[in-house]
């Protein structure tokens, strides 16, 4: 059974009359990269701030490394975060900037600085002044800052926002390295699903402070990939026809009224004909398959209705 490192239940944050987050439920497992996807202002940052203690929750509960209540508060020391960028000093080197924050955090083992610089591929820039860094290097130094305490969970808010394609690719490699080689569980937020899709294992969709869905990458693939959608009042009989009459095995019963056929050689008209011949009621049959961005827009649109 997977170990839960972070779990929330009904987490809510209100600012006077404005509700930034309402009844948010989520679960993050050890060893995964968890993507938090939502438009700007959707509630992603608020959720991260509540979990990390940067702001107080209004109601709800959260569990950190199996602990709740005051014990969970103490477990926050095992979380590193980059939510509001630290104020790095332009005239100080990467090493001296991180040394300053080690002093702020009470970290006495300064060898950790070179360790995190190595993890973020910044060893060669160790003695370079921060003001000489590219935007991608600045982002990586921010992530290095979040790793100074040697955390088990790292929470990063929009770390790839505004970066060019090369810098984004470099950060993707960094996330995979931290996750696979160093065993760091990572939560990353973004408003662009395609960017998160390239690195994350599971996803939480959030809009207007409400959680829409929590999904694995495989479930997103099933939702987006090309398929034939069969609407019927008898999915059991329809499945029998697919298998016995058409030799179709690559399908999924979505619910009591829908089957999705993923077999590439399948044709909607032939499926429809065979179902009618077998006296299976068909209320609709169509082809589906959308892009990641369109799926996200569709999901948000459904919530907004």
C-alpha positions in Angstrom: 0.0 0.0 0.0 1.3 3.4 -1.0 2.3 5.7 1.8 0.4 9.0 2.0 2.6 12.0 2.6 -0.2 14.6 2.3 -3.9 14.4 2.5 -6.6 17.1 2.9 -10.2 16.8 3.8 -12.6 19.7 3.3 -9.9 22.2 3.4 -11.3 25.7 3.1 -9.8 29.2 3.2 -11.9 32.4 3.3 -10.8 36.0 3.2 -13.8 37.9 4.7 -16.5 37.4 2.1 -14.3 35.8 -0.5 -13.8 32.0 -0.5 -10.4 31.2 -2.1 -10.6 27.5 -1.4 -13.7 25.4 -0.6 -13.8 21.8 0.7 -10.7 20.7 -1.1 -9.8 17.0 -0.9 -6.5 15.7 -2.3 -4.1 12.9 -1.6 -0.3 12.8 -2.5 1.6 9.6 -2.2 5.3 9.1 -1.5 7.5 9.0 -4.6 5.2 10.6 -7.1 5.2 13.9 -8.9 1.8 15.5 -8.3 0.5 18.1 -10.7 -1.9 20.8 -9.5 -3.5 22.3 -12.5 -5.8 25.4 -12.7 -6.2 28.8 -14.2 -4.6 31.8 -12.6 -6.6 32.6 -9.5 -8.1 29.1 -9.3 -6.9 28.5 -5.8 -3.7 26.6 -6.4 -1.5 28.9 -4.5 -3.9 29.2 -1.6 -4.0 25.4 -1.3 -0.2 25.3 -1.2 0.0 28.1 1.3 -2.4 26.5 3.7 -0.6 23.1 3.5 2.8 24.7 4.1 1.6 27.0 6.9 2.1 30.3 5.1 -1.6 31.0 5.8 -4.1 29.6 8.2 -7.0 27.4 7.1 -10.6 28.5 7.8 -11.8 25.0 8.2 -11.1 21.4 7.2 -8.3 19.1 8.1 -5.0 17.9 6.6 -2.7 15.0 7.3 1.1 15.3 6.8 3.1 12.0 6.8 0.3 10.3 8.7 0.0 12.9 11.4 -3.0 15.2 12.1 -3.6 18.2 14.3 -0.6 19.7 16.2 1.5 16.7 15.2 1.0 17.5 11.6 2.2 21.1 12.2 5.5 19.6 13.5 5.8 17.5 10.3 5.9 20.6 8.2 9.6 20.8 8.7 9.8 17.9 6.3 8.3 20.0 3.5 10.3 22.3 1.3 8.5 24.9 -0.7 9.0 27.6 -3.4 5.7 29.5 -3.3 6.8 33.1 -2.9 10.3 33.4 -4.4 13.0 34.2 -1.8 14.6 37.6 -2.1 17.9 36.7 -3.5 20.6 39.4 -3.5 21.8 40.4 -6.9 25.4 41.2 -5.8 25.8 37.9 -3.9 26.9 34.6 -5.5 24.6 31.6 -5.6 26.6 30.1 -2.7 26.4 33.2 -0.5 22.7 33.6 -1.2 22.0 30.1 0.0 24.4 30.5 2.9 22.4 33.5 4.0 19.2 31.4 4.0 21.0 28.6 5.9 21.6 31.1 8.6 18.0 32.2 8.5 16.8 28.6 8.8 19.4 27.6 11.4 21.1 25.1 9.2 24.7 24.6 10.4 25.8 21.9 7.9 26.9 24.2 5.1 27.9 21.2 2.9 24.2 21.0 2.1 24.7 24.1 -0.1 27.0 22.5 -2.5 24.9 19.4 -2.4 21.7 21.2 -3.6 23.7 23.2 -6.1 24.9 19.9 -7.6 21.4 18.5 -7.6 20.2 21.5 -9.6 23.2 21.5 -12.0 24.4 24.9 -10.6 27.8 23.8 -9.4 29.5 25.7 -12.2 27.5 28.8 -11.2 28.4 28.5 -7.5 30.5 31.6 -7.4 28.6 33.6 -10.0 26.5 36.6 -8.9 22.8 36.2 -8.9 22.2 39.2 -11.1 24.1 37.4 -13.9 21.7 34.4 -13.8 19.2 33.7 -16.6 15.6 33.3 -15.6 15.9 29.5 -15.8 19.0 29.6 -13.5 17.1 31.8 -11.1 14.3 29.3 -11.0 16.7 26.4 -10.3 18.3 28.4 -7.5 14.9 28.9 -6.0 14.3 25.2 -6.1 17.8 24.7 -4.5 16.6 27.0 -1.7 13.6 24.7 -1.2 15.9 21.7 -0.8 18.2 23.2 1.8 16.4 21.3 4.7 16.7 18.0 2.8 12.8 17.7 2.7 10.8 14.6 1.9 8.2 16.6 0.0 8.8 19.7 -2.1 6.0 22.0 -3.1 6.6 24.3 -6.1 4.2 27.0 -7.3 4.5 27.7 -11.1 8.2 26.9 -11.3 8.2 26.8 -15.1 6.1 30.0 -15.6 7.7 32.3 -18.2 10.6 30.1 -19.1 11.7 29.4 -22.6 11.4 25.8 -24.1 15.1 24.9 -23.3 14.8 26.1 -19.7 11.5 24.2 -19.3 13.2 21.0 -20.7 16.1 21.4 -18.2 13.7 21.8 -15.3 11.8 18.7 -16.4 15.0 16.7 -16.3 15.7 18.2 -12.8 12.3 17.2 -11.5 12.7 13.6 -12.7 16.2 13.4 -11.3 15.1 14.7 -7.9 12.2 12.3 -7.9 13.9 9.1 -9.2 17.5 9.5 -7.9 16.9 11.4 -4.6 13.4 10.0 -3.7 11.9 13.4 -3.4 8.1 13.6 -3.6 7.1 16.7 -5.6 4.0 18.8 -6.0 4.0 21.2 -8.9 1.4 23.7 -9.9 0.8 25.3 -13.3 -2.0 26.8 -15.4 -0.7 24.9 -18.5 -1.7 21.2 -18.5 0.7 20.2 -21.3 3.7 21.4 -19.3 2.5 19.4 -16.2 1.7 16.4 -18.3 5.3 16.0 -19.3 6.5 15.5 -15.7 3.6 14.5 -13.4 2.2 11.1 -12.5 -1.1 12.3 -11.0 -3.1 15.5 -11.3 -5.6 17.6 -9.4 -7.8 19.9 -11.4 -9.0 23.0 -9.5 -11.1 26.0 -10.6 -12.6 28.9 -8.6 -11.5 27.3 -5.4 -13.2 24.0 -6.1 -11.5 20.7 -6.8 -12.9 19.3 -10.1 -11.1 16.0 -10.4 -8.1 14.0 -9.2 -6.7 11.8 -12.0 -3.7 9.7 -13.0 -1.9 10.3 -16.3 -3.4 7.0 -17.6 -6.9 8.2 -16.9 -6.2 11.5 -18.7 -5.0 9.5 -21.7 -8.2 7.5 -21.7 -10.2 10.7 -21.6 -8.3 12.3 -24.4 -7.4 9.5 -26.8 -9.4 8.7 -29.9 -12.3 6.4 -29.3 -15.9 5.5 -30.3 -18.4 6.5 -27.6 -21.5 4.2 -27.5 -24.5 5.3 -25.5 -26.8 2.5 -24.6 -29.2 1.4 -21.8 -27.7 -2.1 -21.7 -23.9 -1.9 -21.5 -23.6 -5.6 -20.6 -25.4 -6.8 -23.8 -23.4 -4.2 -25.8 -20.1 -5.5 -24.4 -21.1 -9.1 -25.4 -21.8 -8.0 -29.0 -18.5 -6.1 -29.2 -16.5 -9.2 -28.0 -18.5 -12.1 -29.7 -19.6 -10.4 -32.9 -16.8 -8.0 -33.6 -13.9 -9.5 -31.7 -13.3 -6.1 -30.0 -11.5 -6.4 -26.6 -10.0 -2.9 -26.3 -13.0 -1.1 -24.7 -14.0 0.3 -21.4 -17.4 0.5 -19.7 -17.5 4.0 -18.4 -20.8 3.8 -16.5 -24.3 2.2 -16.8 -25.0 4.0 -20.1 -21.6 4.5 -21.9 -19.0 2.3 -23.4 -15.8 3.6 -25.1 -14.1 1.6 -27.8 -10.4 2.2 -28.2 -9.6 -0.4 -30.9 -8.1 1.4 -33.9 -9.7 -0.8 -36.5 -13.2 -0.4 -35.1 -15.7 1.6 -37.1 -18.8 3.4 -35.7 -21.2 2.4 -38.4 -20.3 -1.3 -38.1 -20.6 -1.3 -34.3 -24.0 0.5 -34.6 -25.2 -2.1 -37.2 -24.2 -5.1 -35.1 -25.8 -3.7 -31.9 -29.1 -3.0 -33.7 -29.0 -6.5 -35.2 -28.6 -7.9 -31.7 -31.6 -5.8 -30.6 -29.4 -3.7 -28.3 -30.8 -0.2 -27.8 -28.4 2.5 -29.0 -29.2 6.1 -28.1 -26.1 7.6 -29.6 -22.7 6.7 -31.2 -19.9 9.1 -32.0 -16.2 9.5 -32.3 -14.3 11.4 -29.6 -10.8 12.4 -28.8 -9.5 15.8 -27.7 -6.2 17.6 -26.9 -5.0 18.1 -23.3 -5.8 21.8 -23.5 -9.3 21.1 -24.8 -9.9 18.5 -22.1 -9.0 21.1 -19.5 -11.2 23.7 -21.0 -14.1 21.2 -21.2 -13.6 20.2 -17.6 -13.5 23.8 -16.4 -16.5 24.6 -18.6 -18.6 21.8 -17.1 -17.9 23.1 -13.6 -18.8 26.6 -14.6 -22.3 25.7 -15.9 
